Amino acid sequence: MVGVLLVLQAAGFDLLVLWTGAAALLVGIGIGLQQTFNDLICGVIILFERSVMVGRCGGGGRS
């Protein structure tokens, strides 16, 4: 990875633009994945608490 960056810098690319773009992309990915991981952790907690069973209906109908 360091070699690639050195070659890019030697070729005349501005690494500041590369680092800024990478940082913005990673922040966006992090914000986007927050809800996904939140749902995953909540699902695992619900499974371990056994408050929801397979086949159990949540509505007012049959249970």
Secondary structure as UniProt FT lines:
FT   HELIX           2..10
FT   TURN            11..12
FT   HELIX           15..49
FT   TURN            54..55
//
